[in-house]
């Protein structure tokens, strides 16, 4: 039975975002942070440590390891970075490892666009037909909504940092996005949708999320079983095959790691959901309410099942933001279906909030940059030097040029959006997405030097090096985090022993945490800290055999 749709869209509202503007916006979002920085602690540096260990021959391809400690989950994400390091020896290893993950992020954006496009083509998703014509055409309407989903994804605050790291979670995000595309395109693109699910679920399992892969696959089978599209029903066999491959792949790589810690209190979880999913989260809730009569139709059920599984994973993993990351593609698609139902007042509120918030943030970043380069006003530079001891500003003409272009583009976008007679469906998300891209580009250009100095473990290792002889045979580092071990191996170039105890090591030097008792036969050489560390309990204590 055809139920009334809440979407009322005229033909003039279903215009697509100009492709050059969309490409430039995506480039401004994806490229900043790709060059000119070290891997940041903790997850980013840890993942790079596993990649470098394979590329440099310190660990086998089958079992990546840092200082002898093997990686949990599947090795696929680390293979990606290690292959790039081996294939691009003329590049700095962190940059080489980061390049394929930039393409992974692009793949996420493309997969979400096409998933929303095909869901918007389904019969139940169409807007109201006008009595005398003039309603949006199917393909135009689908393109406009797909543009909106892409903008909603880029505007999501949770994707901003995690989407620019070289971690397994980003590859998991791509697998979930491709799986969403596979379900969405099943009624229209049989071969492509089958290949998509057949690749997505095993890749998700080998990237460290086999349970999520199995739950998504099982829900996909149930969804297609009750579908009115014969092509979608025929996809069930391929989903079962993908499920089987996912289970076998996770078993082959010993990827089944149960990490259930359901001890999260409601307050922190709600706080995480509020900022991490902004602005797609509230718009997705509005979609579920306005489209409640179509809640069992494909354009709602497909993103909902891909939303519930990551949300359940987040709750059972003690409020993990990295588990919640996998829910963002579904939230972006649901947010896109809110666009045809938003009131003019809500759109205006979003616009003005975005203008004031992101313009104030840009002004703040520029103020710190001017202080860093000229010394005026003096307080921002003094605060920066107090928080990052030893930092000295440096000037980059290229970074300044990119920041100026981005700021001018933001002003042009604000002027366009605040003009009258703008009817495009995606207009309400143009300023949030543009503001996030502006903020990220300004931080990664104007403020990258102090940020990299504060978030890298390179300065810590640099402070440790003068106390170690050049002929040191190995460095024992028991009970250290994987990020610290990765920094000692990569930045220090030492052979690090992360397992065992100091009593059984053959190393001549060791590092322990401040506050630990010095074992018999060892003496304290130095206590070094990161430039941003405060207090006596931070940093590392270097020991040498007596």
Helices and strands as residue ranges (DSSP letters): G 11-13, H 19-30, H 43-55, E 65-66, E 69-70, H 76-87, H 93-119, G 123-125, H 138-155, H 157-162, H 168-184, H 190-206, H 210-225, H 230-234, H 236-252, H 266-276, H 280-290, G 292-294, H 298-316, H 321-324, G 325-327, H 328-336, G 339-341, H 344-374, H 378-387, H 397-418, H 427-445, H 448-455, H 458-465, E 475-476, H 482-490, E 496-497, G 502-504, E 509-512, E 522-528, E 540-545
